[in-house]
Structure formats: C-alpha cells, structure tokens
Amino acid sequence: MASKRNGFDLQTCVRPNILKLQPYRCARDDYKDNGTNILLDANENAYGPPGNISNGEGKVIDVTGVDLHGLNRYPDPHQRDLKQLLCNLRNTHTHTSSNLTPDNLFVGVGSDEAIDALQRCFCAPSRDKILICPPTYGMYTVSACVNDLGVISVPLDPHDFSLRPSAINAQLSANPTIKLVFICSPGNPTGRLIQKSAIETVLRHPTWSGIVALDEAYVDFAAEGASLAEWVLEWPNLVVMQTLSKAFGLAGIRLGAAFASVEVARLLNNFKAPYNVSDPTSQIASAALGREGLVSMRENRGKILEQRERLATELVKIPGVGRLLGGLDSNFLLVEMLDGPRDQGGRPSNQTALRVYESLAEQHQVVVRFRGKEPGCLGCLRITVGTESEVNKLLERIAMVLAGIFDGSVKVNGVAEEVRKESQANGVVA
C-alpha cells in the first residue's frame, strides 16, 4: 500500500537513543529449543520446576497448568500473600534480627522489570549514570540505553573476579551523577559470590547519595545464608533483586522481586503497572514458595550441586580445557578453552572457544555460551550445570570436539570470520 503524504518521519519521531539501540539478543537467538538440543546456555534449571505442589488450600497445582477460574478478572495488584512467602524465605536472621514484611517488596516480570524500575526511579535521562562491574549481566546496560543513561564501568579484579570497592568509591566521589551501582552476586558469568565486606564498603561511602542494587539471581546455589535480602533493613541505600527463574526452575513464569527499605519499595510500587504479575504466575510462584515447593526445590538444587562438583572435576581433565575461572557459587561454570593441550603449552584461545561453541551446537546438539570477549574471560565458555545424563553427554562431546580441533578434523575459522562470529556470539545478554 502506498504511503500517505503527511509530515510523519519515523527517524525524527523516535527518541535518538532508541534509534541507536542494537537489537536485543537472548540465548535462544542462536540455537532454538527444538526438543533435541541439550540447552546448557541460559543458566536455567535443568531439573525443571517443583513437582505437584499444594497451593495451601488443599488443591494440588501441577505446574503444567493452573486454576483457570477467575481469569476474567484482573489479578491482585499488590500480591501481599506472595510477598509474605518471599519474606518467609529470606527472613533467616543471618544478617539482621529484624524481619522483612510485604512492605519491603516489589514484585514484577523477572528481575529485568526491577532493573528497569530502579533506573526510571532514580536516574534522570540524558543526565544521570549507572555503574557496572564487568564481566556482568548485560541487561543493566541494555536498560540504561533504553532509559538514555550513561554507563560507567569498574571491572572486577581480573585475577579472581572480586569486587574493587575502592575503585568504585573513587568513581562515586568523582561523579555525583552516578545514581545506581549494579553488583551481581554470584556473578554472571563469573559464578563467584561477592564478599559482604566489599559491598559494605560501597554502602558506607560518606558522600555519595545513590542506590546499590545487588542482583542475587543465583544466590540459592551459594552457601546457606549467602543472601543479603534481609540486610535492606539495615541499609536504606541497598536493594536486593531475586528471581524464581534459577533455583526454582520457573523461568517461564517470569517472576522477580526486589527487596528494599519500605520507602524505596513504596516508590517502586507507586509507578509500576497496576497488574504487572498475572494470576497464573502468582498461583505457581506461591505454590513453589510453600512448604512442599521448597522441599522439591532443595532436592533439585542438591542434584545440581552434585553435578556441579562432578563437572568441575571432570572438565579440567580433558586435553584442551584450561582453568575454571570465577567461583563455584552458581549453577554454571566459566571455563577456558586452549589452543592446545595444557601439558603442551596450550593457552586460552577465543578461536578455539568459538569453534567448540559452534561445533557442540551444530554437530552435537549441545548448546553452551561463548563469553570470550568479556573482560578477563579470554577463551571462555559459560556452561550451565545440567542433569547427570546431560553432563555425561557434554563431557563426552566436548572432548571429541577438542580432539578434532587439535588433529585438524574440525576446522577453525579465519581471522576475519572469527572476529565477526565472536562479536555475534558474545552479544547475547542472558
């Protein structure tokens, strides 16, 4: 159909920062979930959600379906019962003697809604900035670009991926337009828990007025008591974000939460969409956070931790696999691929890592994630811990691919093609 003549021009109508945005890429853009691939790329829970669990009223909810009665009505806009269950989970009294209440919570569509809400709440477009600590989760920057915010980077220590609080505080002192500091703990892709004392050093900054946003998406795979969610009762400038996508195996319902002081939580709730958590999401999440759901989650978590230890032990025995970088505090490992066997002087190589990534997916139906362009991650793949059978196949096939690369039966790309594919593979946000 021919365009009608008028004054409309999309290029001048759209906000300039939106025109500059690169398309969002997620983990399924490269290799789809076609029912045959082993998906070890998005840090999902390979054991899935809790099994059949009660909703607290004697009704069993199979997580393949929910009670459809009442879906003609809008859901509860406040979700206080769901928030109380989240409080029950995090009121461990490890970091404070006080108790979280529903007034300390914002819930929304995954942690991503909380990330965006914090930026819209505390940062003025075209003026303010956020601070990130790469290598880290890519959505902090994506959201900042959408909200027209500057991004300051203070990389983690390249030797052990620890936080550098003195360097962060120096930036905060020099630049008062930084309103948010995003810290991922355990880190993605590092898998390392950030020390509580390092976070406290930033919280104690004597002159900076801003928010420390602690992303604990993977905290349930770390040691007991690692979550600092209840610490928001001691630090009004701390917000702790969590999700049911990882340990609870409920990535598909997109439920995230932000724990905060009553005052900050009220601000976030004041401008959210009125019905941002659907009734099916609320039903499933509430069941998963109930007694039976927690028992099931912890059983599945135990299986993942067992396979994590096994994978960490067996991977480094394979010729061409280098060091495990980062930590063992999450449901994934960050591991180097080398340009030759280690005992023959092999060194970390993005070319090798990219070829392993592609060959595993295209010839062996095992999908992992290339992270070699991130700071301190040369030659690295991030590998989600799967089930026992998935780990068996991964170990077998990664050994096969590396052997093929070294004997020449698996070809590697030329330099120009490698650069293009590295950039594409590393651009995935999740």
C-alpha positions as CSV (number, residue, x, y, z in Angstrom):
1,M,0.0,0.0,0.0
2,A,1.4,3.4,-0.9
3,S,2.4,5.7,1.9
4,K,0.0,8.6,2.6
5,R,1.5,12.1,2.2
6,N,1.9,13.8,5.6
7,G,4.6,15.1,7.9
8,F,5.3,11.9,9.6
9,D,9.0,10.9,9.7
10,L,9.9,7.9,11.9
11,Q,13.6,8.9,12.1
12,T,12.8,12.3,13.7
13,C,9.8,11.0,15.8
14,V,11.7,8.3,17.7
15,R,13.9,9.1,20.6
16,P,17.5,9.2,19.3
17,N,18.8,6.8,21.9
18,I,16.2,4.2,20.8
19,L,17.3,4.6,17.2
20,K,20.8,3.8,18.2
21,L,19.9,0.6,20.1
22,Q,21.3,-2.7,18.9
23,P,18.7,-5.4,18.7
24,Y,18.2,-7.3,21.9
25,R,19.7,-10.8,21.6
26,C,18.8,-13.6,24.0
27,A,20.2,-17.1,24.5
28,R,17.7,-18.7,22.1
29,D,18.5,-16.5,19.1
30,D,21.5,-18.7,18.0
31,Y,20.1,-22.1,18.7
32,K,16.4,-22.9,19.3
33,D,14.8,-25.2,21.7
34,N,13.8,-27.8,19.2
35,G,13.3,-30.6,21.6
36,T,16.5,-32.4,20.8
37,N,19.2,-29.8,21.9
38,I,20.8,-30.1,25.3
39,L,20.4,-26.5,26.5
40,L,23.3,-25.5,28.8
41,D,23.4,-21.9,27.7
42,A,20.9,-19.9,29.7
43,N,21.5,-21.0,33.3
44,E,18.1,-22.5,33.5
45,N,17.3,-25.2,36.0
46,A,17.7,-28.5,34.1
47,Y,15.5,-30.4,36.5
48,G,12.6,-28.0,35.9
49,P,10.1,-26.6,38.4
50,P,9.0,-28.3,41.6
51,G,6.6,-31.2,41.1
52,N,3.0,-31.4,42.1
53,I,2.6,-29.0,45.0
54,S,-0.2,-27.7,47.1
55,N,-1.5,-24.1,47.0
56,G,-2.0,-24.1,50.7
57,E,-5.8,-24.7,50.4
58,G,-5.6,-28.5,49.8
59,K,-5.6,-28.0,46.0
60,V,-2.7,-29.6,44.1
61,I,-1.2,-27.4,41.4
62,D,0.5,-29.3,38.6
63,V,2.9,-26.7,37.2
64,T,1.8,-27.7,33.7
65,G,-1.5,-26.0,34.5
66,V,-3.2,-23.6,36.9
67,D,-6.7,-22.9,38.1
68,L,-8.4,-21.0,35.2
69,H,-11.4,-19.9,37.2
70,G,-11.4,-16.1,37.7
71,L,-9.1,-15.3,34.8
72,N,-11.8,-12.9,33.6
73,R,-10.9,-10.7,36.5
74,Y,-7.7,-8.7,36.9
75,P,-5.1,-10.1,39.3
76,D,-4.3,-8.9,42.7
77,P,-2.4,-5.6,42.1
78,H,-0.5,-5.8,45.5
79,Q,0.4,-9.5,45.8
80,R,0.9,-9.3,49.6
81,D,0.4,-13.0,50.2
82,L,3.1,-13.8,47.6
83,K,5.3,-11.2,49.1
84,Q,4.9,-12.7,52.5
85,L,6.1,-16.1,51.2
86,L,9.2,-14.4,49.8
87,C,9.8,-12.7,53.1
88,N,9.5,-16.1,54.9
89,L,12.1,-17.5,52.6
90,R,14.6,-14.7,53.3
91,N,14.0,-13.9,57.0
92,T,17.0,-16.0,58.0
93,H,18.2,-13.6,60.7
94,T,21.8,-14.2,59.4
95,H,22.4,-10.5,58.8
96,T,19.8,-8.8,61.0
97,S,17.5,-9.5,63.8
98,S,14.6,-7.6,62.1
99,N,12.0,-9.1,59.8
100,L,11.2,-8.3,56.3
101,T,7.5,-7.7,55.6
102,P,5.5,-7.3,52.3
103,D,6.1,-3.6,52.6
104,N,9.7,-4.2,51.8
105,L,9.0,-5.8,48.4
106,F,8.4,-5.0,44.8
107,V,7.5,-7.9,42.5
108,G,7.4,-7.9,38.7
109,V,8.2,-9.6,35.4
110,G,11.5,-11.2,36.3
111,S,14.5,-9.2,37.7
112,D,14.5,-7.3,34.5
113,E,11.5,-5.2,35.5
114,A,13.2,-4.3,38.8
115,I,16.3,-3.3,36.9
116,D,14.3,-1.0,34.6
117,A,12.2,0.3,37.5
118,L,15.2,1.3,39.6
119,Q,16.7,3.2,36.6
120,R,13.5,5.0,35.9
121,C,13.0,5.8,39.6
122,F,16.5,7.1,40.4
123,C,18.0,8.3,37.2
124,A,17.2,11.3,35.0
125,P,17.5,10.6,31.3
126,S,20.4,12.3,29.4
127,R,21.9,13.3,32.7
128,D,22.5,10.5,35.2
129,K,24.6,7.3,35.0
130,I,24.8,3.8,36.4
131,L,27.9,2.0,37.4
132,I,28.5,-1.7,36.4
133,C,31.3,-4.1,37.2
134,P,32.1,-6.2,34.2
135,P,32.1,-9.0,33.3
136,T,28.5,-8.9,34.4
137,Y,24.8,-9.3,33.3
138,G,24.1,-7.4,30.1
139,M,20.7,-6.2,30.9
140,Y,22.0,-3.4,33.2
141,T,23.5,-1.8,30.1
142,V,20.6,-2.6,27.8
143,S,18.2,-1.0,30.2
144,A,20.4,2.0,30.6
145,C,20.5,2.5,26.9
146,V,16.7,2.4,26.7
147,N,16.5,4.9,29.6
148,D,19.1,7.2,28.0
149,L,21.6,6.9,30.8
150,G,25.4,6.9,30.8
151,V,27.3,3.7,31.9
152,I,30.5,3.8,33.9
153,S,32.5,0.6,34.2
154,V,34.7,-0.5,37.0
155,P,35.8,-4.0,36.1
156,L,36.1,-6.8,38.6
157,D,39.6,-7.8,39.6
158,P,40.8,-9.9,36.6
159,H,42.7,-12.3,38.9
160,D,39.8,-13.6,40.9
161,F,36.7,-11.6,39.8
162,S,36.4,-9.9,43.2
163,L,34.8,-6.5,43.6
164,R,37.1,-3.4,43.7
165,P,35.2,-1.2,46.2
166,S,38.0,1.4,46.5
167,A,37.9,1.9,42.7
168,I,34.1,2.1,42.8
169,N,34.1,4.6,45.6
170,A,36.6,6.7,43.7
171,Q,34.2,6.9,40.8
172,L,31.3,7.7,43.1
173,S,33.3,10.6,44.7
174,A,34.3,12.0,41.3
175,N,30.9,11.7,39.6
176,P,27.8,12.6,41.5
177,T,25.6,11.8,38.5
178,I,26.1,8.1,39.2
179,K,22.8,7.1,40.9
180,L,23.0,3.3,40.8
181,V,25.7,0.7,41.3
182,F,24.8,-2.7,40.0
183,I,26.6,-5.6,41.6
184,C,25.9,-9.2,40.5
185,S,26.5,-11.8,43.3
186,P,27.0,-14.6,42.5
187,G,28.3,-13.0,39.3
188,N,27.2,-13.8,35.8
189,P,29.4,-15.1,34.1
190,T,31.8,-15.4,36.9
191,G,29.9,-17.7,39.3
192,R,31.6,-16.0,42.2
193,L,29.9,-14.6,45.3
194,I,30.9,-11.1,46.2
195,Q,32.2,-10.6,49.7
196,K,29.8,-8.9,52.1
197,S,32.5,-6.6,53.4
198,A,33.2,-5.3,49.9
199,I,29.6,-4.4,49.4
200,E,29.5,-2.8,52.8
201,T,32.5,-0.6,51.8
202,V,30.4,0.9,48.9
203,L,27.3,1.2,51.1
204,R,29.3,3.2,53.6
205,H,30.5,5.8,51.1
206,P,30.5,9.1,53.1
207,T,29.2,11.5,50.5
208,W,27.6,9.6,47.6
209,S,23.8,9.6,47.6
210,G,22.7,6.6,45.5
211,I,21.5,3.0,45.5
212,V,23.5,-0.2,45.5
213,A,21.5,-2.7,43.5
214,L,22.6,-6.3,44.4
215,D,21.5,-8.9,41.8
216,E,21.1,-12.3,43.6
217,A,19.6,-14.3,40.8
218,Y,21.8,-17.3,41.6
219,V,22.2,-16.9,45.3
220,D,20.3,-20.2,46.1
221,F,23.2,-22.1,44.6
222,A,25.7,-20.5,47.0
223,A,26.3,-21.3,50.7
224,E,23.4,-21.2,53.2
225,G,22.9,-17.7,54.5
226,A,24.5,-16.0,51.5
227,S,21.5,-13.9,50.5
228,L,21.7,-10.3,51.8
229,A,18.0,-9.7,51.1
230,E,17.2,-9.0,54.8
231,W,20.2,-6.6,55.0
232,V,18.0,-4.0,53.3
233,L,16.5,-3.5,56.8
234,E,19.9,-2.2,57.9
235,W,20.9,-0.3,54.8
236,P,18.3,2.0,53.2
237,N,20.6,2.5,50.2
238,L,20.6,-1.2,49.4
239,V,18.2,-3.0,47.0
240,V,18.4,-6.8,46.5
241,M,16.9,-8.3,43.4
242,Q,16.0,-12.0,43.1
243,T,14.1,-14.3,40.7
244,L,12.4,-17.7,40.6
245,S,13.9,-18.4,37.2
246,K,17.0,-20.2,38.5
247,A,16.9,-22.4,41.6
248,F,13.1,-22.7,41.5
249,G,13.1,-23.8,37.8
250,L,10.4,-21.3,36.9
251,A,12.0,-19.1,34.2
252,G,8.8,-19.5,32.1
253,I,6.6,-17.6,34.6
254,R,8.9,-14.5,34.7
255,L,8.6,-13.7,38.4
256,G,11.2,-11.5,40.0
257,A,11.4,-9.5,43.2
258,A,13.3,-6.5,44.7
259,F,13.8,-6.3,48.5
260,A,14.2,-2.7,49.7
261,S,13.5,-0.3,52.5
262,V,9.9,0.5,53.0
263,E,10.4,3.9,51.5
264,V,12.2,2.6,48.3
265,A,9.8,-0.3,47.9
266,R,6.9,2.2,48.0
267,L,8.4,4.3,45.3
268,L,8.9,1.3,43.0
269,N,5.3,0.2,43.6
270,N,3.9,3.6,43.1
271,F,4.8,3.7,39.4
272,K,4.6,0.1,38.3
273,A,1.8,-1.1,36.0
274,P,-1.2,-1.9,38.2
275,Y,-1.5,-5.6,37.3
276,N,2.1,-6.5,36.5
277,V,2.0,-10.0,37.9
278,S,-0.5,-12.3,36.3
279,D,-2.8,-14.6,38.3
280,P,-1.3,-17.8,36.9
281,T,2.2,-16.5,37.7
282,S,1.1,-15.7,41.2
283,Q,-0.5,-19.1,41.7
284,I,2.5,-21.1,40.6
285,A,5.0,-18.9,42.4
286,S,3.0,-19.1,45.7
287,A,2.9,-22.9,45.4
288,A,6.6,-23.1,44.7
289,L,7.3,-21.0,47.8
290,G,5.1,-23.1,50.0
291,R,6.4,-26.0,52.2
292,E,6.2,-28.7,49.6
293,G,7.6,-26.5,46.9
294,L,10.6,-25.6,48.9
295,V,11.3,-29.2,49.7
296,S,11.2,-30.0,46.0
297,M,13.4,-27.0,45.1
298,R,16.0,-28.0,47.6
299,E,16.1,-31.6,46.3
300,N,16.6,-30.4,42.8
301,R,19.2,-27.9,44.0
302,G,21.1,-30.7,45.7
303,K,21.2,-32.6,42.4
304,I,22.6,-29.6,40.6
305,L,25.3,-29.0,43.2
306,E,26.3,-32.6,42.9
307,Q,26.7,-32.3,39.1
308,R,28.4,-29.0,39.5
309,E,31.2,-30.6,41.6
310,R,31.4,-33.5,39.1
311,L,31.6,-31.2,36.1
312,A,34.3,-29.1,37.8
313,T,36.4,-32.1,38.5
314,E,36.0,-33.9,35.1
315,L,36.2,-30.9,32.7
316,V,39.7,-29.9,33.6
317,K,40.9,-33.5,32.8
318,I,40.0,-33.1,29.1
319,P,43.0,-32.1,26.9
320,G,42.4,-28.5,25.7
321,V,40.4,-27.4,28.7
322,G,42.1,-24.8,30.8
323,R,41.3,-23.4,34.2
324,L,37.9,-23.0,35.8
325,L,37.7,-19.2,36.3
326,G,35.5,-17.5,38.8
327,G,33.8,-19.5,41.5
328,L,31.5,-22.4,42.4
329,D,28.6,-20.4,43.8
330,S,26.1,-20.8,40.9
331,N,24.6,-23.3,38.6
332,F,27.2,-22.8,35.8
333,L,30.9,-22.8,35.3
334,L,33.2,-20.4,33.4
335,V,36.0,-22.5,31.8
336,E,38.8,-21.7,29.4
337,M,39.3,-23.4,26.1
338,L,43.0,-23.7,25.0
339,D,44.8,-23.7,21.6
340,G,46.4,-27.0,22.5
341,P,46.6,-29.5,25.4
342,R,47.7,-27.8,28.6
343,D,50.7,-30.1,29.0
344,Q,51.9,-29.0,25.6
345,G,51.8,-25.3,26.5
346,G,48.2,-24.6,25.3
347,R,47.0,-21.1,26.0
348,P,43.4,-19.6,26.3
349,S,42.0,-19.0,22.8
350,N,38.8,-17.3,21.6
351,Q,39.3,-19.1,18.3
352,T,39.2,-22.5,20.0
353,A,36.3,-21.5,22.3
354,L,34.2,-20.2,19.4
355,R,34.8,-23.4,17.4
356,V,33.9,-25.6,20.3
357,Y,30.8,-23.5,20.9
358,E,29.7,-23.8,17.3
359,S,30.6,-27.5,16.9
360,L,28.9,-28.6,20.1
361,A,25.7,-26.9,18.9
362,E,25.7,-27.7,15.2
363,Q,27.1,-31.2,15.2
364,H,26.4,-32.5,18.7
365,Q,23.2,-30.7,19.8
366,V,24.8,-29.3,23.0
367,V,24.3,-25.6,23.4
368,V,26.6,-23.6,25.7
369,R,27.5,-19.9,25.8
370,F,30.6,-18.1,24.4
371,R,31.9,-15.4,26.8
372,G,35.4,-14.9,25.4
373,K,35.0,-11.1,24.7
374,E,34.2,-10.2,28.3
375,P,36.9,-8.7,30.5
376,G,39.1,-11.4,32.0
377,C,37.3,-14.1,30.1
378,L,39.7,-14.8,27.1
379,G,38.9,-18.2,25.6
380,C,35.9,-18.8,28.0
381,L,32.7,-20.8,27.7
382,R,30.0,-20.5,30.2
383,I,28.4,-23.9,30.8
384,T,25.2,-24.4,32.7
385,V,25.1,-27.4,35.0
386,G,22.7,-30.0,33.6
387,T,21.3,-33.3,34.7
388,E,23.6,-36.3,35.1
389,S,22.8,-37.5,31.6
390,E,23.3,-34.0,30.1
391,V,26.7,-33.7,31.9
392,N,27.7,-37.1,30.6
393,K,27.0,-36.0,27.0
394,L,28.7,-32.7,27.4
395,L,31.9,-34.2,28.8
396,E,32.0,-36.8,26.0
397,R,31.3,-34.4,23.2
398,I,33.5,-31.5,24.3
399,A,36.4,-34.0,24.5
400,M,35.5,-35.2,21.0
401,V,35.4,-31.6,19.5
402,L,38.6,-30.5,21.1
403,A,40.4,-33.7,19.9
404,G,39.1,-32.9,16.4
405,I,40.3,-29.3,16.5
406,F,43.8,-30.4,17.5
407,D,44.1,-33.2,14.9
408,G,42.6,-30.9,12.1
409,S,39.4,-32.8,11.5
410,V,37.4,-29.9,13.0
411,K,38.3,-26.7,11.1
412,V,38.7,-23.3,12.7
413,N,37.6,-20.0,11.1
414,G,39.9,-17.4,9.5
415,V,40.7,-14.3,11.5
416,A,38.1,-12.0,9.9
417,E,35.3,-14.6,10.2
418,E,36.4,-15.3,13.8
419,V,36.1,-11.6,14.7
420,R,32.6,-11.4,13.2
421,K,31.4,-14.6,14.9
422,E,33.0,-13.7,18.3
423,S,31.1,-10.4,18.3
424,Q,27.8,-12.1,17.4
425,A,28.2,-14.9,19.9
426,N,29.3,-12.7,22.8
427,G,26.4,-10.3,22.2
428,V,23.9,-12.5,23.9
429,V,22.5,-10.8,27.0
430,A,21.5,-13.7,29.2
